[in-house]
Protein backbone atom coordinates (compact mmCIF):
# COMPACT_ATOMS: atom_id res chain seq x y z
CA UNK A 1 0.00 0.00 0.00
CA UNK A 2 2.90 2.33 0.66
CA UNK A 3 1.33 3.76 3.82
CA UNK A 4 -0.30 2.61 7.05
CA UNK A 5 -3.46 0.76 6.05
CA UNK A 6 -5.13 1.07 9.47
CA UNK A 7 -4.98 4.86 9.27
CA UNK A 8 -6.51 5.15 5.81
CA UNK A 9 -9.70 7.21 5.74
CA UNK A 10 -12.88 5.18 5.54
CA UNK A 11 -15.73 7.62 5.33
CA UNK A 12 -15.65 9.88 8.38
CA UNK A 13 -13.30 7.52 10.22
CA UNK A 14 -10.23 5.34 9.65
CA UNK A 15 -10.12 1.67 8.73
CA UNK A 16 -8.91 0.79 12.25
CA UNK A 17 -11.68 2.75 13.92
CA UNK A 18 -14.26 1.20 11.58
CA UNK A 19 -13.06 -2.33 12.46
CA UNK A 20 -13.06 -1.63 16.19
CA UNK A 21 -16.50 -0.01 16.09
CA UNK A 22 -17.95 -2.90 14.08
CA UNK A 23 -16.52 -5.58 16.37
CA UNK A 24 -17.67 -3.65 19.46
CA UNK A 25 -21.25 -4.46 18.37
CA UNK A 26 -20.74 -8.15 19.32
CA UNK A 27 -17.68 -8.22 21.60
CA UNK A 28 -17.20 -6.55 24.97
CA UNK A 29 -13.39 -6.81 24.91
CA UNK A 30 -11.44 -5.24 22.05
CA UNK A 31 -7.65 -5.47 22.07
CA UNK A 32 -5.51 -3.69 19.50
CA UNK A 33 -1.91 -4.86 19.17
CA UNK A 34 0.29 -2.14 17.71
CA UNK A 35 3.94 -1.46 17.05
CA UNK A 36 6.10 0.05 19.79
CA UNK A 37 5.11 3.70 20.20
CA UNK A 38 8.49 4.94 18.94
CA UNK A 39 8.17 2.83 15.77
CA UNK A 40 4.48 3.09 14.88
CA UNK A 41 3.86 4.40 11.37
CA UNK A 42 0.93 6.57 12.57
CA UNK A 43 -0.35 7.58 16.02
CA UNK A 44 -2.66 4.77 17.21
CA UNK A 45 -3.71 6.34 20.52
CA UNK A 46 -6.00 9.05 19.05
CA UNK A 47 -7.83 6.46 16.94
CA UNK A 48 -8.21 4.05 19.86
CA UNK A 49 -9.46 6.77 22.21
CA UNK A 50 -12.46 7.45 19.94
CA UNK A 51 -13.92 4.03 20.80
CA UNK A 52 -14.35 3.53 24.57
CA UNK A 53 -12.91 0.53 26.34
CA UNK A 54 -10.30 -0.53 23.79
CA UNK A 55 -7.16 -2.08 25.25
CA UNK A 56 -3.92 -1.13 23.50
CA UNK A 57 -1.07 -3.64 23.68
CA UNK A 58 2.31 -2.80 22.19
CA UNK A 59 4.66 -5.20 20.42
CA UNK A 60 8.03 -5.46 22.15
CA UNK A 61 9.92 -5.28 18.86
CA UNK A 62 9.22 -3.47 15.62
CA UNK A 63 8.22 -5.71 12.74
CA UNK A 64 7.86 -8.80 14.94
CA UNK A 65 5.17 -10.06 12.57
CA UNK A 66 1.59 -11.23 12.88
CA UNK A 67 2.37 -14.38 14.89
CA UNK A 68 3.97 -12.36 17.68
CA UNK A 69 1.09 -9.86 17.62
CA UNK A 70 -1.44 -12.69 17.82
CA UNK A 71 0.38 -14.19 20.82
CA UNK A 72 0.45 -10.79 22.57
CA UNK A 73 -3.24 -10.24 21.92
CA UNK A 74 -4.17 -13.70 23.22
CA UNK A 75 -2.05 -13.12 26.33
CA UNK A 76 -3.90 -9.86 27.04
CA UNK A 77 -7.36 -11.37 26.53
CA UNK A 78 -9.58 -12.25 29.47
CA UNK A 79 -12.06 -14.39 27.52
CA UNK A 80 -11.37 -18.01 26.63
CA UNK A 81 -12.29 -17.51 22.96
CA UNK A 82 -10.90 -14.59 20.98
CA UNK A 83 -11.59 -13.32 17.47
CA UNK A 84 -8.42 -12.00 15.81
CA UNK A 85 -8.20 -9.97 12.63
CA UNK A 86 -5.73 -7.81 10.78
CA UNK A 87 -6.04 -4.03 10.51
CA UNK A 88 -6.75 -4.09 6.78
CA UNK A 89 -10.24 -5.64 6.73
CA UNK A 90 -12.53 -2.59 6.58
CA UNK A 91 -15.63 -4.61 5.70
CA UNK A 92 -15.35 -7.12 8.54
CA UNK A 93 -18.70 -8.27 9.86
CA UNK A 94 -19.21 -8.56 13.61
CA UNK A 95 -21.80 -11.28 12.95
CA UNK A 96 -19.28 -13.36 11.00
CA UNK A 97 -16.65 -12.89 13.73
CA UNK A 98 -19.12 -13.89 16.43
CA UNK A 99 -20.25 -16.94 14.45
CA UNK A 100 -16.65 -18.12 14.01
CA UNK A 101 -16.15 -17.91 17.77
CA UNK A 102 -19.29 -19.99 18.22
CA UNK A 103 -17.80 -22.79 16.09
CA UNK A 104 -14.77 -23.39 18.31
CA UNK A 105 -16.16 -26.19 20.48
CA UNK A 106 -13.55 -28.99 20.48
CA UNK A 107 -10.93 -26.96 18.57
CA UNK A 108 -8.01 -24.62 19.30
CA UNK A 109 -8.90 -22.37 16.38
CA UNK A 110 -11.53 -21.83 13.72
CA UNK A 111 -10.01 -20.54 10.51
CA UNK A 112 -11.93 -19.71 7.34
CA UNK A 113 -10.62 -20.82 3.97
CA UNK A 114 -11.41 -18.34 1.20
CA UNK A 115 -10.09 -18.59 -2.32
CA UNK A 116 -8.29 -21.82 -1.33
CA UNK A 117 -6.27 -19.86 1.29
CA UNK A 118 -6.47 -20.04 5.04
CA UNK A 119 -7.40 -16.74 6.70
CA UNK A 120 -5.60 -16.88 10.08
CA UNK A 121 -6.06 -13.13 10.58
CA UNK A 122 -9.82 -13.34 10.39
CA UNK A 123 -10.30 -16.28 12.74
CA UNK A 124 -11.27 -17.43 16.23
CA UNK A 125 -8.70 -18.78 18.69
CA UNK A 126 -8.72 -20.24 22.15
CA UNK A 127 -6.65 -18.10 24.46
CA UNK A 128 -4.81 -21.27 25.56
CA UNK A 129 -3.46 -21.72 22.02
CA UNK A 130 -1.00 -18.88 22.62
CA UNK A 131 1.58 -21.28 24.05
CA UNK A 132 1.67 -23.37 20.87
CA UNK A 133 1.73 -20.23 18.74
CA UNK A 134 4.51 -18.68 20.83
CA UNK A 135 6.63 -21.82 20.61
CA UNK A 136 6.33 -21.73 16.82
CA UNK A 137 6.81 -17.98 16.43
CA UNK A 138 10.27 -18.32 14.89
CA UNK A 139 8.34 -19.38 11.78
CA UNK A 140 7.15 -16.05 10.40
CA UNK A 141 4.36 -17.42 8.19
CA UNK A 142 1.23 -17.46 10.30
CA UNK A 143 -0.44 -20.01 8.02
CA UNK A 144 2.39 -22.46 8.80
CA UNK A 145 2.15 -21.80 12.53
CA UNK A 146 -1.61 -22.27 12.90
CA UNK A 147 -1.45 -25.72 11.33
CA UNK A 148 0.17 -26.85 14.60
CA UNK A 149 -3.17 -26.26 16.31
CA UNK A 150 -6.24 -28.48 16.37
CA UNK A 151 -8.02 -26.55 13.62
CA UNK A 152 -11.52 -26.37 12.36
CA UNK A 153 -11.30 -25.05 8.82
CA UNK A 154 -14.49 -23.41 7.62
CA UNK A 155 -15.02 -23.80 3.89
CA UNK A 156 -16.01 -20.87 1.74
CA UNK A 157 -19.41 -22.41 1.04
CA UNK A 158 -20.11 -22.54 4.79
CA UNK A 159 -19.19 -18.86 5.14
CA UNK A 160 -21.66 -17.65 2.52
CA UNK A 161 -24.72 -17.74 4.83
CA UNK A 162 -22.76 -15.51 7.23
CA UNK A 163 -21.28 -13.15 4.63
CA UNK A 164 -22.87 -13.75 1.19
CA UNK A 165 -20.29 -11.71 -0.70
CA UNK A 166 -17.34 -12.59 1.58
CA UNK A 167 -16.60 -8.89 2.00
CA UNK A 168 -15.23 -9.54 5.49
CA UNK A 169 -12.15 -11.05 3.85
CA UNK A 170 -11.38 -8.12 1.53
CA UNK A 171 -7.88 -6.90 2.43
CA UNK A 172 -6.82 -3.43 1.38
CA UNK A 173 -3.31 -4.30 0.24
CA UNK A 174 -3.26 -2.09 -2.86
CA UNK A 175 -4.70 1.28 -3.84
CA UNK A 176 -7.10 -0.62 -6.13
CA UNK A 177 -8.37 -2.87 -3.33
CA UNK A 178 -8.77 0.18 -1.08
CA UNK A 179 -10.81 1.96 -3.76
CA UNK A 180 -12.87 -1.20 -4.26
CA UNK A 181 -13.60 -1.44 -0.50
CA UNK A 182 -14.67 2.21 -0.41
CA UNK A 183 -16.99 1.62 -3.37
CA UNK A 184 -18.51 -1.49 -1.75
CA UNK A 185 -19.14 0.52 1.43
CA UNK A 186 -20.80 3.26 -0.60
CA UNK A 187 -18.14 5.81 0.27
N, C-alpha and C positions, 0 to 999 in steps of 0.2 A: 504494500500500500504506500510505503514511503513516509508514513506518519502514523501516529498513535491511533489505532482503530477505535479504541474505547472512547476517545475524546471527540470523535467525529460528530458533527451536528446531526441530529435525527429529529426533525421538526423543531420544536421549541426546547429540546433537551439534547443530551448526548446519547450515544449508543449505550454506554455503561449505565447511565441513569435510567434509560428506557428498560434495560434488562432487569435492573434491580427493582424498579417499580412494578414491572410485570410479575416477577417472581414473588414479590411481597404479597400479591393477591392470594397466594396459596401457601406460603411458608412464613413462619414467624421468626425464623433465624436466617439472616442473610449475612454471609461472610464474603468479603472481597479480599483476595490475595493480590498484592501489588509489589512492584519492585521496591528495593530500598529507597527511602525518601530522597537520598542524594543522587540516585540514578534513574528516577522515574522520568519517562519522556514527557509527561504532562502532570500538573498537580491533581492528584486523586482526591485529596481531602475536600475541596470545595464541592466536587460532584457527589461524594458520599454523604456529606452533611445535608444535602437537599432531600434525602430520604431518611427519615428517622429510624434509629435502631440498627443501622448497618455496622457490622464489626469489620474493622480494617486490620488485616494481618500483613506484615511485610516479609518478603523474602529476605533471607540472610545474605544472599549473594545475588548480584546482578546476573541476569541471563541464566538462571539455574534451570530453567525449562519448566514445562507443564507438569512433569511428574513430581518435581519438588514442590511446586505450588499446590498440587492436589494433596500431597501429604500434609503440608502446612494447614490447608483448609480443613482437612479431616481431623487433624489434631486439635484445631480450635473449636470444632463443632461440639454441641452438647447433645444433639439428637443421634440416635443409633443409625438412622438412614439419612443420607445427604444427597441432594442433587447437585452436580457440579457441571458448570458450563464455562466456555471460553468467553472472552469479552467482545467477540466479533459476531455474535448471533443476535442481531437487532430484532428479529421476528420470532424469538423464542416464545413459546406458549406455556404459561403457568400450568394449564391443564395437562399438557403433555408431560411436563416435568413431574407433576404430582402423580400422574398415572404410572410413569416409570418407577417412581419410588414404591408405589403400591404393588409392583410386580416382583419385588426383591425376596419374597419369602423363599428360604432355602438356598439363596445365592449370596455371594459376596458383592456382586455388581450386576446391574442390568444395563446393557449397552446396545443401543440401536445399531442396525446395519443399514446404511442408505447408500445407494449407488455401489453396492458390493464393497463398501468400506465401513469398518467399525467407526463409531462416533464416541470415543471415550471422553470427549469434552462436551458432551450433551447426554449425560448418563447418571444413573443412581448408584451409590456406593454405600456399603456398610462402613461405619466409622472404623470398625475393627480391621478393615482391610488395609489401613494405613501402614501397618507393620510389614506386610508383604510388599506393598508398593515402595516403601522406604528402602527395604533390603535390595530391591531391584533398580533403584534410582540411578545407578551408574549407567544403565541403558537409557539413552535419551529419548528413544521412540516410545511414546506412551502406549501405542497399540501393541508393542511387544511386551511391555510391562503388564498390562491388564490381562493378558492371556495366562498369567500365572495365578489368577484368581479363579474361583468357581463362578463362571459367568453364565448369565442368561442373556443370550443374544436375541434381540427382538427384530424380526424380519421387517423389511419395508412394508410389505402387505399388511402386517399387523399394526403398523404405525398409522396407516391411512385413516382409520376411524377416529384417531386422536388428532391428526393434523393432515387433512385431505390433500393439501398441496405440498406437504413437507417443508413449509416455509421456516419452521423452527431450526432447520439444519442449514439454512443459507448463511454461509460465512461471507463476510465482506473483506476479502483478501486482495481485491483489485479495485481500481476506480470504477470499472464496469459493474462489478458485483455490488458495490456500494450504491451506484445509481439505480441498479435494478431493485435493490431492497427499498430504497426511497420510493420508487415508483409503485412497488407492491403495497407499501404502507400508505399510499395516496399522498405522499409529501412532495 
